[in-house]
Amino acid sequence: MAGGGALILRRPAPARLLDDAESVAAVLLAILAAHLLGAAHVNWAAFSGYMVMRGHWADSLARGVLRILGTGVGAALALLLVPRLGIGWLGPALAAAGVGGLTLYGAIAGKRAYAWLFVGLTFEMVLLEAGGSEPPGPFAATRLLEVAAGTGACVAVSIASALTLRRRWPAARIPPAGRLGWHGPAARHAGQAAVSLFLLVALARLAGLAQPAQGAVSIMATMLIPASSLGTSGLLPVSRKLGQRVAGCLAGGALAAGALFLADGWPAGLLLATALGVGAGRHLENSGHAHAYVGTQFTLAVLVTLVPDSYAHAAIHPALARLGGILVGVGLLEPVLIAWHLLAPGGPARPIAAERAEE
């Protein structure tokens, strides 16, 4: 099923705990690698390590390659286009809508969905974080470095586990997704995302939003749902996913803020809280329930809050700005979905089983 992620099945307790432990180890190693490599945004490396991890080492490796490939292509596209868009709002907004809509469609209806997603995500992030008067090159380079650090850490942990613990608790391979060809509902769905991205970039440029890139990530990641769940409208499945994204971010952010306060800048305390939060988020994500996406967003909020770029300057304010950007993206997307649904009404989408989110 293109663009939908792997269906989550209930795993035996030891296997689920091993999944949790692998994710924690990948995140901690990604944090170390990012600091050693001088990455600017350590939490993105940590989240890359978390999201690439899958039970079978070959699936982790495949996802890692696709994530790096998509990030590289998206960064190169941004380096080509962003300097030519000017400092106004219309050109960047049109570029964000065009690239975001096309890549989201590729992620839903094409093969290599994960690479398609990261072409779009990286382009939007470079555009919004390094657009305007700042050159996009440094941000694009550090984004690729962060993804490489997180992916490398994840693959290393996954291979080490395959040679040891996975011999006792082996993991099943994830079936590869196929190409759907032209898919009208997916095109309509991508168009809704494009409108939302256009509005986000316009608002960011005109009103000076803080952390607008987080809003773009929220729009694209939330709109990535299986083509089979679209039906004649994606309003219901996306709204459900939006609600879970908000709930997970608020829960994870609140708990992480408490841990940040208690740790009071103590790096070991922050790392311990990070490990516990990542393990809890992965355990929920692997539950097989319809609310599994809450676990992914819980982990995202934990990493955004508890993984500073420098442990010597750990503070709540950057995390609040990033979480605020996530909520802005959610707040823009839902009205677009409702308005589109009212202007072009259709029947409800078919219900879908719980699945592992792509981002």
N, C-alpha and C positions, 0 to 999 in steps of 0.2 A: 504494500500500500504506500504509494509515493507520498513523501512529506509528512507522514503521520507518526513516525516513531515506531518502536517495537511494542507490541502488545505485552502488557505486564501480566504474568501469571503468578499465583501465590506460590512462593518458594518455601521449602522446608526451613524451619527455624535456623539450623546451622548455616545453610546456604545464604539466607538473608543477612545473618550476622557477618558472614564473610564479605558479602557485598558492601555492608556498612564499613567494615574495617578497611577494605580496599579503597573506598572513596575517601576516608579520613587520611589514609597514608598518602594517596595521590595529592590531596589538597596541601598537606603539610610539606611534602617534597616540592610541590609547585611553588609554594611560598619561599622556600629556601632557594630554589633555582632562580626565581625572579629577583630576589635580593642579590644573589651572586652575579647575575647578568646585568644588574642595574636597570631593571624595568621600571617605568614610571608609574604604572598602575598595577600594583601587585595583586589586588583583589581580582582583576580580570584574568590574570594567570591562574589564580586559585580556582576561579569558577570554570575556566577551561579544563583544568585537571579534573574537576568534579563531573562536568558534563560529558567529557569524552569517555569516561570510565564505563565499561560494560562487562558483563560476567566473563565472556570469552575473550582471550587476549587478541584474537584476530579481529573481532568486532571493535575492540578499543583501538587497535592499530588503524583499521579502515576509517573509523570516525576521525581519528587524529589526522590522518592524511587529508581527508576531505575538509576538515576545519582549517588546516594550514593552507591548503590549496585555495579554498574559498576566500580566506582572509587575504592571501597574496593577490588574487585577481581583483578583489574589491578595493584593496589599497592602491593597486596600479591604476584602476579605473578612476579612483578619486584623484590621484596625482595628475591624471590626464585632463580631467574635466573641471575640478574645483577651481584651479587658478583662472579659468576662462569664464567663470560665472559672475564675476564682479562682486561688489560689496552690497548690492541691493538685496531685496528679498525674493523677487519674482523668479529670476534665473535659478537660484538654489532651490526654491520650492518646487519648480517644475522638474529639476534634475532629481530631487529626492523622490518625487511621485513616480517619475518614469522608471528609474532604476529600481526603486523599492517594489513597485507593482510587477515589473517584469521578472525580477528574481523570486518574488514570492510565488508567482505563477509557476516558475520553474521548480520551486521547492515542493509544490503541491502535485503538479502533473508530470514532472519529468523525473529522470533518473538522477542519482547523486544529489538527493534533496538537501543533504547537509551542506554540501559545497555551495549550492545555489543560495541557501539561506545566508551563508556567511559572506558571499559576494555582496548581497544587499546590506546586511548588517554593517559590514566594515565600511562600505561606501557612505552609509548614512552617518556613522559615527565620525568618520574623518570630516565629512561635510559640516557637521554640526559642532564638532569640537575644535576643528582647525580651519574652519571657513572664515570668510570675511577678510581681514587684513593680515591674518597669520598664515605663514606657509604651511601646507599640509604635510610636507615631507617628514618632519620629526615625529608628528603624531602617528602617521601611517607606519613608520619604522618601529616605533615602540609597541604599537598594537601587534605587529607581526612577531616581535620578540616575546611579548607576553603570551601569545597563543602558542608559540613554539615551546616556551618554558613549561606551560601547563600541560601541553600535549605530551612532551617528552617525559615529564614526571609521571603522568598517567600510564603511558605505555610501559615504562620501566617497572612500575608497581604491578601492572597487569601481567607482564611476562614473568616476573619473580613469583607471583602468586600461582601462575599456571604451572611452574616448575616445582611447586611445593604443595600448598594447601588445596589447590584446585585438582590435584590428583585424587583427593578424597571426596571433594564436593565439586565435580565437574559442572560446567555451565553449558547450556545449549546455545548453538549459533542462532543469530537473528536472521530470518529469511531476507534476502535482498529485495528491494522494492523495484517494481517495473515502471516503464514509461506508459502514461495513459494516452498520449496523443492530445489532440485538441479536446478541451473540456470546458464547455460553456460556463457551468456554475463556478469552476475554479477561476476563470477569467473575470467573472462578475465579482467574485470574492476579492481577487487581487486589485480590482478597481476600487473597491471600498477602502482597502489599505492605502492605495495611492492617494485618494482624497484626504485621508487622515494624515498622511505624511506631509502632503502639501500644506495643510492647515497648521501642522506642528512647526514646520520650518518657517512659514510666514509669521506665526506668532512669536517664535524664538527670535527672529531678526527684528521684528517691529517692537516687541515688548521686552526683549532682553531676558528671556527665561534662563534660570539656572539649570545646568545639567540637561539640556534638551536631548542629548544623545540617548539618555536613559529612556526618554519617552519614545524615541524611534525604535529602540530595541523592544520595548513593551508592545508597541503596535505590531511589529513584524512577527515577534515570537508568539503572541497571543492569536494572531490570525492564521498561524500555521496549524491547520487541522487536516485530517484525512479528507480526500475528495469524496469518499463514500458517506461522510457525515454532513455534507453541504446540503443535499436535497435541493429544494427551491429557495432556501434561505439559510445563511450561516448565523443568523442572529442568536438563536438559542444556544448552540454549542459554544460560540465565541463569548457570549454573555456569561455563560457558566464558567468558562475558562478565565474571563476577566475577574469574576467574583473570587475565584480561587486564587488568582494572582494577588489581588488586593489583600485577601485574608491571610495568605502565606507571608506576604511582605510585612504586614502590620504585626503579625504574631512573631515572626523572626526578628523584626526590627526592635520590638518592645523587649523581648528577652535578651537580645544582643546589647541593647542600650543599658540594661541592668547589669549585664556582665562587664561592659566597658566601664561603668561607674565603680563597680566593686574591684575590678583589677587595678584601677587608678594608675594606668600607664605601665603596669608590670607585664613585660612581654610574655613570660611563662603563663601568667594567668589568662592573657588574651588568647594564646595558642591553645590552652586547655579548653577554654570556652568555645573556641572555633571547632576543635575536634568533636566536642560533645554536640554542638549544633549541627555539624555536617552529618554525624552519625544518625542523629534523630531525623534530620530531613530526608536522608536516603532511606531510612527504615520506613518512613511514611510513604515515600515515593514508590517503594517496592511492595506496598500493601496489597495492590490489586484492586483497590476500591476506586470509585468514581472521583473521590477527592484526592487522588494521588498527586495531582499537579500542585496542591498546596505544599507538599513536601519540597518540591523543586524551588518554589518561591520562598519558602521558609529558609532554605539553604542560601539562596541568593541574598536575602536580607542579612543573614548572619555574616556572610563573607563581605558584603558591602560595608557593614558596620564594624566588624572586628578585625579586618585585615587592612590596616592603614598602609600607605606607601612608605611610611617610616614609623617604626614602633617608638621612636623618641618623640614623635609628635602626634600620638594617637589622640583623636578628638571626635566628638559626636557630630560636629557641624558638617564636614564633608559627607558623612553618611546620610544625614538628614537631607542635604541637597540632592544626593543621588536618588534617595527614596522619593523625594518630591518630584523629580523628573519622571520616575516610573508612574506615579499617580497622575501626572499631567497627561502622559500618553494614554492612560486608561480613560481619563476624563474626556479626551478628544475623540477617541475611537467609538465609544458606546453611542453618543448622539449621531454619529455618521451612520452606524449600523441601523439604528432605529429609524432615522429619516429615510434611508434607502429602502428599508423594509416596508415603510408606510407608502412610499411612492411606487414601489414595485412589489406589492404583496404576493405572498405565495404560501404554500403549506409548510408546516413545521418540518425541520430536519429530522432525519431518523436518529434515534438514540444510539450512542456508541459506547463500547466498553471502555474501561479505564485503560490508559496507555501512558507510556513514558514520554514526557514532553521533550521536544527538541531543544528548548532553551528557556 
